[in-house]
């Protein structure tokens, strides 16, 4: 059984001219439904203000909720913050938190949005408003659900916001595998950064993943993995600089799921980045990632 967190509020209708695909969440859900996989959809609630303020500055939280984000911050984010985007930005962290809770019960769950890894304490950036990964990790630890969380960021862009928001914490480990020369220009310092040269393909990527993830899992021993499962490392991605094929992404996803499963570590994934004029193709990559993770985690299980 695939457990997916989704809300109609994730989908915001736009004129379709921008780079950020506001409709891809609906496309991903449609493709998951068409796959024939047995699936339960769970609806998140908006993340409470006090949870948001535990990671982000209260003044910035106020700006987003009141739709009064200054123009300079909106430019840094990459789109305007209106009521629809504000609501989605509060729903998405709630979705990642719920997906993590479901993963603790079922082994794996996916948020059909999320992965907003560029958002900082006082501002969003790079199409990210609130940092759902840092928010969910902080809340789960505060609740006593787990004591150690690995945030594994496989987006083509470094998870600079997540690294900055969790810096110095011994209970959250951030591992980012990304294109060295891609956005952001000024990188933060993750617990471990693996920066890849332009045009790294399937073999080089899998070598980097295999050379870092098992080591982190065995030394840090997390009780939960939050996965930023961006598909923008694909060769055809508009904003990527790496050269993974469809099979390379599938091998990436299966490797992560196998390493988590063999250690009995629950895994929750977020959508992350994926960009291009062919929105169906991008959504299909996201859907295939979710399906590959779910299939690998459930392989051999009776349920």
C-alpha positions in Angstrom: 0.0 0.0 0.0 1.3 3.4 -1.0 0.6 6.2 1.4 0.6 9.6 -0.2 -0.1 13.0 1.5 -1.9 15.4 -0.9 -4.2 18.4 -0.7 -6.1 20.2 -3.4 -4.6 23.4 -2.0 -1.2 22.3 -3.3 -2.3 23.1 -6.8 -2.4 26.7 -7.8 -3.7 27.7 -11.3 -1.4 30.1 -13.1 -0.9 31.3 -16.7 1.8 28.7 -17.1 4.4 31.1 -18.3 6.8 30.8 -15.3 9.5 28.3 -14.7 8.0 26.9 -11.5 5.3 24.3 -12.4 2.5 25.2 -9.9 0.3 22.4 -11.4 2.8 19.5 -11.2 1.3 18.3 -7.9 -2.0 17.5 -9.6 -0.2 15.9 -12.6 1.8 13.7 -10.2 -1.3 12.5 -8.4 -3.0 11.8 -11.7 -0.1 9.7 -12.9 0.1 7.8 -9.6 -3.6 7.0 -9.9 -3.1 5.8 -13.5 -0.3 3.5 -12.4 -2.7 1.2 -10.8 -0.8 1.1 -7.5 -2.9 0.5 -4.4 -2.9 3.9 -2.7 -4.3 5.7 0.3 -4.3 9.5 0.1 -4.0 11.5 3.3 -4.9 15.1 3.6 -2.6 17.4 5.6 -3.6 20.4 7.7 -1.8 23.7 7.7 1.2 23.7 10.0 0.4 25.7 13.1 2.0 29.1 13.4 4.0 28.2 16.5 5.6 25.3 14.7 6.6 27.6 11.8 8.0 30.1 14.3 10.1 27.4 15.9 12.3 27.5 12.8 11.4 30.7 10.9 11.5 34.2 12.3 8.1 35.3 13.5 8.1 38.4 11.4 8.6 36.4 8.2 5.9 34.0 9.2 3.6 36.9 9.7 4.5 38.3 6.2 3.7 35.0 4.5 0.4 34.4 6.4 -0.7 38.0 5.9 0.4 38.0 2.2 2.6 41.0 2.9 6.0 39.6 1.8 8.1 42.5 0.6 8.8 42.7 -3.1 12.5 42.0 -2.6 11.7 38.7 -0.9 9.2 37.8 -3.4 11.8 38.2 -6.2 14.2 36.0 -4.2 11.4 33.4 -3.9 10.6 33.6 -7.6 6.8 34.2 -7.5 4.3 36.4 -5.7 2.9 35.3 -2.4 -0.9 35.6 -2.6 -3.5 33.9 -0.6 -3.3 30.6 -2.6 0.5 30.4 -2.4 0.4 31.4 1.3 -2.0 28.5 2.1 0.0 26.0 0.1 3.2 27.2 1.9 1.5 26.3 5.2 0.0 23.1 4.0 3.2 21.7 2.5 5.2 21.6 5.8 2.1 20.0 7.4 2.2 17.4 4.6 5.9 16.6 5.2 5.3 16.2 8.9 2.3 13.9 8.2 4.3 11.9 5.7 7.0 11.4 8.3 4.4 10.2 10.8 3.0 7.8 8.3 6.5 6.5 7.4 7.1 5.7 11.1 3.9 3.5 10.9 4.3 2.0 7.4 8.0 2.2 6.5 7.5 4.6 3.7 5.2 7.6 2.8 5.4 10.4 0.3 4.4 14.0 0.4 3.2 15.0 -3.1 4.7 18.5 -2.5 7.5 19.8 -0.3 11.3 19.7 -0.5 11.5 23.5 -0.1 15.2 23.4 0.9 16.3 26.9 0.0 14.0 28.7 2.5 15.9 30.5 5.3 14.9 31.8 8.7 13.8 35.2 7.5 13.1 34.7 3.8 12.3 32.3 1.1 14.4 31.7 -2.0 14.5 29.6 -5.1 10.8 28.8 -5.3 10.8 27.9 -1.6 8.7 29.7 1.0 8.9 27.7 4.3 11.5 25.0 4.8 9.2 21.9 5.3 12.2 19.6 5.8 13.7 21.6 8.7 10.2 22.3 10.1 9.1 18.6 10.1 12.4 17.4 11.5 12.3 19.9 14.3 8.7 19.1 15.2 9.2 15.3 15.2 12.2 15.6 17.5 10.3 18.1 19.8 7.4 15.6 19.9 9.8 12.8 20.9 8.8 10.7 17.9 12.5 10.2 17.0 15.8 11.5 18.4 17.9 11.5 15.2 16.9 12.4 11.7 18.8 12.3 8.4 17.7 14.9 5.8 19.0 13.4 2.5 18.9 16.0 -0.2 19.2 14.6 -3.8 18.0 17.7 -5.6 20.4 19.0 -8.2 20.7 22.2 -6.1 22.3 22.2 -2.7 20.0 22.3 0.3 21.5 25.5 1.6 18.4 26.6 3.6 18.1 23.3 5.3 21.8 23.3 6.1 21.7 26.8 7.6 18.5 26.1 9.6 19.9 22.9 11.2 23.5 24.0 11.6 25.1 22.9 14.9 22.4 20.4 15.7 23.6 17.0 16.8 20.2 15.4 16.2 19.8 16.3 12.6 22.3 15.3 9.9 22.1 16.9 6.4 23.6 15.1 3.4 23.4 17.0 0.1 24.5 15.5 -3.2 24.3 18.2 -5.8 25.8 19.9 -8.9 28.7 22.0 -7.7 28.3 24.9 -10.1 24.5 25.1 -9.9 22.3 27.4 -7.7 22.8 28.6 -5.1 26.1 30.4 -6.0 27.0 30.8 -2.3 26.6 27.3 -0.7 25.9 26.7 3.0 27.7 23.9 4.9 25.7 20.7 5.3 26.8 18.0 7.7 28.2 16.4 4.5 28.2 17.9 1.0 29.0 15.9 -2.1 29.4 18.4 -5.0 29.4 16.8 -8.4 30.9 18.3 -11.6 28.7 19.3 -14.6 27.5 16.4 -16.8 27.9 13.8 -14.1 26.0 10.8 -15.4 24.4 7.6 -14.0 27.6 5.8 -13.0 29.3 8.8 -11.4 26.2 9.7 -9.5 25.6 6.3 -8.1 29.3 6.0 -7.1 28.9 9.3 -5.1 25.7 8.1 -3.5 27.1 4.7 -2.6 30.3 6.3 -1.2 28.4 8.6 1.2 24.9 7.4 2.2 25.8 4.0 3.7 28.6 5.6 5.7 26.3 8.3 7.1 23.6 5.7 8.0 26.0 3.5 9.8 27.8 6.3 11.7 24.9 8.7 12.5 22.3 5.9 12.9 19.1 8.0 12.1 15.7 6.8 13.2 14.1 8.5 10.2 15.1 9.7 6.8 13.5 12.7 5.2 14.3 12.5 1.5 14.3 15.5 -0.8 13.8 13.5 -3.9 14.1 16.2 -6.6 14.3 14.9 -10.2 16.2 17.9 -11.6 19.4 15.9 -11.8 17.9 14.4 -15.0 19.7 15.2 -18.2 16.6 16.9 -19.7 15.9 19.2 -16.8 15.7 22.9 -17.5 17.6 23.9 -14.4 19.9 20.9 -13.9 23.6 20.5 -14.8 23.8 16.8 -14.3 23.1 14.0 -16.9 21.1 11.3 -15.2 18.8 9.1 -17.4 15.4 7.7 -16.3 17.1 4.5 -15.3 19.8 6.5 -13.4 17.1 8.2 -11.3 15.4 4.8 -10.8 18.7 3.3 -9.6 19.2 6.2 -7.3 15.8 5.8 -5.7 16.1 2.0 -5.4 19.5 2.4 -3.8 18.2 4.8 -1.2 15.2 2.6 -0.4 17.3 -0.6 -0.1 19.8 1.1 2.2 16.9 2.3 4.4 15.0 -0.9 4.4 18.0 -3.2 5.3 18.6 -1.0 8.4 14.9 -0.8 9.3 14.9 3.0 8.9 11.5 4.6 8.0 11.7 6.8 4.9 9.5 9.8 4.0 10.0 11.6 0.7 9.2 15.1 -0.6 8.8 16.1 -4.2 11.6 18.5 -4.7 12.7 20.1 -7.9 11.9 19.2 -11.5 11.6 21.7 -14.3 10.9 21.8 -18.0 8.5 22.9 -20.7 7.1 19.3 -20.9 5.2 19.3 -17.6 3.9 15.7 -18.2 7.5 14.4 -18.5 8.6 16.2 -15.3 5.5 14.9 -13.4 6.2 11.4 -14.7 9.7 11.5 -13.3 8.3 12.5 -9.9 5.7 9.8 -10.0 8.3 7.2 -11.0 10.4 8.2 -8.0 7.6 7.7 -5.6 6.6 4.4 -7.1 10.2 3.1 -7.1 10.7 4.0 -3.5 7.4 2.4 -2.5 8.0 -0.8 -4.5 11.5 -1.2 -3.0 10.4 -0.6 0.5 7.5 -3.0 0.2 9.3 -5.8 -1.7 9.0 -9.0 0.1 6.4 -7.7 2.5 3.1 -9.5 2.9 1.1 -6.2 3.1 
